[in-house]
């Protein structure tokens, strides 16, 4: 990441100024409410400054297409959230490579309709299976793995793509905040359960791969280990940033575990770009000015390019990295802090009751 980005994201990643201190200094009534208000406002400011920077950056920096992709026929991939947006375009590119793609999502009928649209475009290569997955439920994650194993297929690529953005406060049936469960924890459990299969399917020449979809929003995120669900102060923007930061941190610490276990699996994280997908239905300016969003944001097919590059390219030879626009980019300092990485790993294993990752 170039120097201006380092400076900008470094400033934005700072905690908001001490609201309690401001309340005392300026005599604001109801200091707790004022602290919540200022914290929420600071999150909005950080988000829109970062968003403006990335939109300008993507307008000025040429879009890169994936390179180094050799024959993939016979290889098998799972794509979560593969029925629309970036996930669907990833599925499409995998099918063009004659891969078998397991598409996981909440509504199997909608997934099949999405496949029908791809086939109507004249794409006949590859094959698909549509399986139900609701990342708001950890039981659904376990059921998906059971259904996949019944297919008796190898697994070479896992794309943890599904996500939600800026949803109102909601707690899942397992007791977790919705962004945390859908964007991160469900994928953590899924990767754990599929890890033995990925390892078994891996080869020295073509290692299995895990691609975690994160976001540039991780730069303004922090993980509140004392209150993951944000019970005290809930803010949808902060919850989204926290979940995407966790997905990136999971990538980095999992890579260390894989290398320690000689697992021969490449795990990397991808920011697909600021992409015009249905996720933006919760973004105020995109709802008010949809034409502007379509003009200035990347198209879903462009958003899938870096995902496909990291998932399939022979140029990817190492794990634990963060990619933007088909290039390795510096992640936030928070995501590299050993203490934070260990805390995230411990709390995640505890939340899904995993004693040893990848061992069933």
C-alpha positions as CSV (number, residue, x, y, z in Angstrom):
1,X,0.0,0.0,0.0
2,X,1.4,3.3,-1.0
3,X,2.5,5.9,1.6
4,X,-0.7,8.1,1.5
5,X,-2.8,5.1,2.3
6,X,-0.5,4.2,5.2
7,X,-0.9,7.6,6.7
8,X,-4.7,7.8,6.1
9,X,-5.5,4.4,7.4
10,X,-3.1,4.9,10.3
11,X,-5.0,8.0,11.4
12,X,-8.4,6.4,10.9
13,X,-7.4,3.3,12.9
14,X,-6.9,5.4,16.0
15,X,-9.6,5.0,18.6
16,X,-12.0,7.9,18.6
17,X,-11.0,10.7,21.0
18,X,-11.8,10.1,24.6
19,X,-15.5,10.9,24.6
20,X,-15.8,10.5,28.4
21,X,-13.1,13.1,28.8
22,X,-14.8,15.5,26.4
23,X,-18.1,15.1,28.3
24,X,-16.3,16.1,31.5
25,X,-14.3,18.9,30.0
26,X,-17.3,20.5,28.1
27,X,-19.9,19.6,30.7
28,X,-22.1,17.6,28.3
29,X,-25.2,16.2,30.2
30,X,-25.7,12.5,30.2
31,X,-22.0,11.6,29.6
32,X,-22.8,8.0,28.7
33,X,-25.3,8.9,26.0
34,X,-22.9,11.6,24.7
35,X,-20.1,9.1,24.6
36,X,-22.2,6.7,22.5
37,X,-23.2,9.5,20.2
38,X,-19.7,10.7,19.6
39,X,-18.4,7.2,19.1
40,X,-21.1,6.5,16.5
41,X,-20.4,9.8,14.8
42,X,-16.6,9.0,14.7
43,X,-17.4,5.6,13.1
44,X,-19.4,7.3,10.4
45,X,-16.7,9.9,9.7
46,X,-14.0,7.2,9.5
47,X,-16.1,5.0,7.2
48,X,-16.9,7.7,4.7
49,X,-13.4,9.2,4.6
50,X,-12.0,5.7,3.9
51,X,-14.7,5.0,1.4
52,X,-14.0,8.3,-0.5
53,X,-10.3,7.5,-0.5
54,X,-10.8,4.0,-1.9
55,X,-13.2,5.2,-4.6
56,X,-10.7,7.8,-5.7
57,X,-7.9,5.2,-5.6
58,X,-9.9,2.8,-7.7
59,X,-10.8,5.4,-10.3
60,X,-7.1,6.3,-10.7
61,X,-5.4,2.9,-10.4
62,X,-6.0,0.6,-13.4
63,X,-7.9,-2.6,-12.7
64,X,-5.8,-5.8,-12.9
65,X,-7.0,-9.0,-14.3
66,X,-6.0,-12.4,-12.9
67,X,-2.9,-14.0,-14.5
68,X,-1.0,-17.3,-14.1
69,X,-4.1,-19.5,-14.2
70,X,-3.4,-22.9,-15.7
71,X,-5.8,-25.9,-16.3
72,X,-8.2,-26.4,-13.4
73,X,-10.4,-29.2,-14.7
74,X,-11.1,-31.9,-12.1
75,X,-10.6,-29.4,-9.2
76,X,-13.4,-28.8,-6.7
77,X,-14.4,-25.5,-5.0
78,X,-16.9,-24.4,-2.4
79,X,-18.1,-20.8,-2.6
80,X,-20.3,-19.5,0.2
81,X,-22.7,-16.8,-0.8
82,X,-22.3,-17.9,-4.4
83,X,-25.7,-17.0,-5.7
84,X,-25.2,-13.3,-6.3
85,X,-22.7,-10.5,-6.5
86,X,-19.0,-11.3,-6.2
87,X,-19.7,-14.9,-5.2
88,X,-21.8,-15.6,-8.4
89,X,-19.1,-14.0,-10.6
90,X,-16.5,-16.2,-8.8
91,X,-18.6,-19.3,-9.5
92,X,-18.9,-18.2,-13.2
93,X,-15.1,-17.9,-13.5
94,X,-14.6,-21.2,-11.9
95,X,-17.0,-22.9,-14.2
96,X,-15.2,-21.4,-17.2
97,X,-12.1,-23.2,-15.8
98,X,-14.2,-26.5,-16.0
99,X,-14.2,-26.9,-12.2
100,X,-16.9,-28.5,-10.0
101,X,-18.4,-25.8,-7.8
102,X,-20.4,-26.3,-4.6
103,X,-22.5,-23.2,-4.2
104,X,-23.6,-22.6,-0.6
105,X,-26.3,-20.2,0.4
106,X,-29.5,-19.7,2.3
107,X,-32.0,-20.4,-0.5
108,X,-31.2,-23.4,-2.7
109,X,-33.9,-22.4,-5.2
110,X,-32.4,-19.0,-5.7
111,X,-28.9,-20.6,-6.1
112,X,-30.2,-22.9,-8.8
113,X,-31.8,-20.0,-10.6
114,X,-28.5,-18.2,-10.5
115,X,-26.8,-21.2,-12.1
116,X,-29.5,-21.3,-14.8
117,X,-28.7,-17.7,-15.6
118,X,-25.0,-18.6,-16.0
119,X,-25.9,-21.5,-18.3
120,X,-28.2,-19.3,-20.3
121,X,-25.1,-17.2,-21.2
122,X,-23.7,-20.3,-23.0
123,X,-21.4,-21.5,-20.3
124,X,-21.6,-25.3,-20.4
125,X,-18.3,-26.3,-18.8
126,X,-17.9,-27.3,-15.2
127,X,-20.6,-28.7,-12.9
128,X,-22.4,-27.3,-9.9
129,X,-24.1,-28.5,-6.7
130,X,-26.3,-26.2,-4.6
131,X,-26.3,-26.7,-0.9
132,X,-28.1,-24.8,1.9
133,X,-26.0,-22.7,4.3
134,X,-27.2,-20.1,6.8
135,X,-24.3,-18.6,8.5
136,X,-26.6,-17.2,11.2
137,X,-26.7,-20.8,12.5
138,X,-23.7,-22.8,13.4
139,X,-25.8,-26.0,13.1
140,X,-26.4,-25.0,9.5
141,X,-22.6,-24.8,9.0
142,X,-22.2,-28.3,10.4
143,X,-25.1,-29.6,8.2
144,X,-23.5,-28.2,5.1
145,X,-20.3,-30.1,5.8
146,X,-22.2,-33.3,6.3
147,X,-24.0,-32.8,3.0
148,X,-20.8,-32.0,1.2
149,X,-19.1,-35.1,2.5
150,X,-21.9,-37.2,1.1
151,X,-20.9,-36.1,-2.4
152,X,-17.6,-38.0,-2.1
153,X,-15.6,-35.2,-3.7
154,X,-12.2,-33.8,-3.0
155,X,-11.9,-30.2,-2.0
156,X,-9.2,-28.0,-3.5
157,X,-10.5,-24.4,-3.0
158,X,-12.7,-22.9,-0.2
159,X,-13.9,-19.3,-0.8
160,X,-15.4,-17.8,2.3
161,X,-17.3,-15.1,0.5
162,X,-20.8,-14.8,2.1
163,X,-21.4,-11.7,4.1
164,X,-23.7,-9.0,5.4
165,X,-23.1,-5.3,5.8
166,X,-24.5,-2.6,8.1
167,X,-27.4,-4.6,9.4
168,X,-29.4,-3.5,12.4
169,X,-28.6,-5.1,15.7
170,X,-29.5,-8.8,15.7
171,X,-28.4,-11.8,17.8
172,X,-28.2,-15.2,16.2
173,X,-29.7,-18.4,17.7
174,X,-26.2,-19.2,19.0
175,X,-26.0,-15.9,20.8
176,X,-23.6,-14.0,18.5
177,X,-23.9,-10.6,16.8
178,X,-25.0,-11.1,13.2
179,X,-22.0,-9.6,11.4
180,X,-19.7,-11.6,13.6
181,X,-21.5,-14.8,12.9
182,X,-22.1,-14.4,9.2
183,X,-18.9,-12.7,8.1
184,X,-16.5,-14.4,10.4
185,X,-17.4,-17.0,13.0
186,X,-19.5,-19.2,10.7
187,X,-16.6,-19.3,8.2
188,X,-14.1,-20.0,11.0
189,X,-16.1,-23.1,11.9
190,X,-16.6,-24.1,8.3
191,X,-12.9,-23.9,7.6
192,X,-12.2,-26.0,10.7
193,X,-14.6,-28.7,9.7
194,X,-13.3,-28.8,6.1
195,X,-9.6,-28.5,6.9
196,X,-8.9,-32.2,7.0
197,X,-10.5,-32.6,3.5
198,X,-8.6,-29.6,2.1
199,X,-5.4,-31.1,3.5
200,X,-6.1,-34.6,2.0
201,X,-6.9,-33.0,-1.4
202,X,-3.7,-30.9,-1.5
203,X,-0.6,-31.7,-3.5
204,X,2.9,-30.2,-3.6
205,X,2.3,-29.1,-7.1
206,X,-1.1,-27.6,-6.5
207,X,-1.8,-26.9,-2.8
208,X,-5.4,-26.5,-1.7
209,X,-6.4,-22.9,-1.0
210,X,-8.6,-20.9,1.3
211,X,-9.7,-17.4,0.3
212,X,-11.2,-15.2,3.0
213,X,-13.1,-12.2,1.8
214,X,-12.3,-9.2,4.0
215,X,-12.6,-5.5,3.3
216,X,-10.5,-2.3,3.3
217,X,-12.9,-1.3,6.2
218,X,-10.7,-3.5,8.4
219,X,-8.3,-0.5,8.6
220,X,-10.8,1.4,10.7
221,X,-11.9,-1.7,12.7
222,X,-10.9,-2.9,16.2
223,X,-12.1,-6.0,18.0
224,X,-13.7,-5.4,21.3
225,X,-12.7,-8.6,23.0
226,X,-14.6,-7.6,26.2
227,X,-17.9,-7.1,24.3
228,X,-17.8,-8.9,20.9
229,X,-21.6,-8.4,20.5
230,X,-21.4,-4.7,21.1
231,X,-24.1,-4.9,23.8
232,X,-23.1,-1.7,25.4
233,X,-22.7,0.5,22.3
234,X,-24.0,-1.2,19.1
235,X,-23.0,0.4,15.8
236,X,-23.6,-1.4,12.5
237,X,-20.5,0.1,10.8
238,X,-18.3,-0.8,13.7
239,X,-19.7,-4.3,13.8
240,X,-19.0,-4.8,10.1
241,X,-15.5,-3.5,10.4
242,X,-14.8,-5.7,13.4
243,X,-16.0,-8.8,11.5
244,X,-13.9,-8.1,8.5
245,X,-10.9,-7.4,10.6
246,X,-11.4,-10.7,12.3
247,X,-11.6,-12.5,8.9
248,X,-8.2,-11.0,8.0
249,X,-6.6,-11.8,11.4
250,X,-7.9,-15.4,11.1
251,X,-6.1,-15.6,7.8
252,X,-2.8,-14.5,9.3
253,X,-2.9,-16.8,12.3
254,X,-4.3,-19.8,10.4
255,X,-1.3,-19.4,8.0
256,X,1.0,-19.7,10.9
257,X,-0.7,-22.8,12.2
258,X,-0.7,-24.4,8.7
259,X,3.0,-23.8,8.3
260,X,3.7,-25.2,11.8
261,X,1.7,-28.3,10.9
262,X,3.2,-28.6,7.4
263,X,-0.4,-28.6,6.1
264,X,0.5,-27.5,2.5
265,X,-2.5,-25.2,2.2
266,X,-2.4,-21.6,1.1
267,X,-4.7,-19.2,3.0
268,X,-5.0,-15.6,2.0
269,X,-7.4,-12.7,2.4
270,X,-8.9,-10.5,-0.3
271,X,-10.4,-7.1,-0.4
272,X,-12.4,-7.3,-3.7
273,X,-12.7,-3.5,-4.1
274,X,-15.6,-1.2,-3.6
275,X,-18.1,-3.1,-5.6
276,X,-21.7,-2.4,-6.6
277,X,-23.4,-5.4,-5.0
278,X,-26.6,-5.9,-3.0
279,X,-24.5,-5.4,0.2
280,X,-24.8,-1.7,-0.6
281,X,-28.5,-1.8,0.1
282,X,-27.7,-0.6,3.6
283,X,-25.5,2.3,2.5
284,X,-27.5,5.5,2.5
285,X,-25.8,7.4,-0.4
286,X,-25.9,4.3,-2.7
287,X,-29.7,4.0,-2.0
288,X,-30.2,7.6,-2.7
289,X,-28.0,7.8,-5.8
290,X,-28.0,4.3,-7.4
291,X,-26.8,5.6,-10.8
292,X,-23.8,7.2,-9.1
293,X,-23.0,3.9,-7.4
294,X,-23.2,2.0,-10.6
295,X,-20.9,4.5,-12.3
296,X,-18.2,4.8,-9.7
297,X,-18.1,1.4,-8.0
298,X,-16.5,-1.7,-9.5
299,X,-18.8,-4.2,-11.2
300,X,-19.2,-7.6,-9.5
301,X,-17.2,-9.3,-12.2
302,X,-14.3,-7.0,-11.5
303,X,-14.7,-7.6,-7.8
304,X,-14.3,-11.4,-8.4
305,X,-11.0,-11.0,-10.3
306,X,-8.7,-10.8,-7.2
307,X,-10.7,-13.6,-5.6
308,X,-10.1,-15.8,-8.6
309,X,-6.4,-14.8,-8.8
310,X,-5.7,-15.7,-5.2
311,X,-7.8,-19.0,-5.5
312,X,-6.2,-20.3,-8.8
313,X,-3.1,-18.5,-9.9
314,X,0.2,-20.3,-9.9
315,X,1.8,-17.0,-9.0
316,X,0.4,-17.3,-5.5
317,X,3.1,-19.3,-3.6
318,X,2.7,-18.2,0.0
319,X,-0.1,-17.7,2.5
320,X,-1.0,-15.2,5.2
321,X,-1.2,-12.2,2.9
322,X,-3.8,-9.5,2.2
323,X,-4.6,-8.8,-1.5
324,X,-6.1,-5.8,-3.3
325,X,-6.4,-5.5,-7.0
326,X,-4.4,-8.8,-7.6
327,X,-1.5,-7.4,-5.5
328,X,-0.2,-8.0,-1.9
329,X,-1.0,-4.9,0.2
330,X,-0.1,-3.9,3.8
331,X,-2.8,-4.8,6.3
332,X,-3.6,-2.7,9.4
333,X,-1.2,-2.8,12.4
334,X,-4.0,-4.2,14.6
335,X,-4.3,-7.3,12.4
336,X,-0.6,-8.1,12.9
337,X,-0.4,-7.6,16.7
338,X,0.6,-11.0,18.2
339,X,-1.4,-10.4,21.3
340,X,-4.6,-9.6,19.3
341,X,-4.1,-12.6,17.1
342,X,-3.8,-14.9,20.0
343,X,-6.9,-13.4,21.7
344,X,-8.9,-13.8,18.6
345,X,-7.9,-17.4,18.1
346,X,-8.7,-18.3,21.7
347,X,-12.1,-16.6,21.7
348,X,-13.1,-18.1,18.4
349,X,-12.1,-21.6,19.4
350,X,-14.1,-21.2,22.6
351,X,-17.2,-19.8,20.8
352,X,-17.4,-22.8,18.5
353,X,-16.1,-25.3,21.0
354,X,-13.0,-26.3,19.0
355,X,-10.2,-27.8,21.1
356,X,-7.7,-28.3,18.3
357,X,-8.2,-26.5,14.9
358,X,-8.6,-28.9,12.0
359,X,-8.8,-32.0,14.1
360,X,-12.2,-33.6,14.2
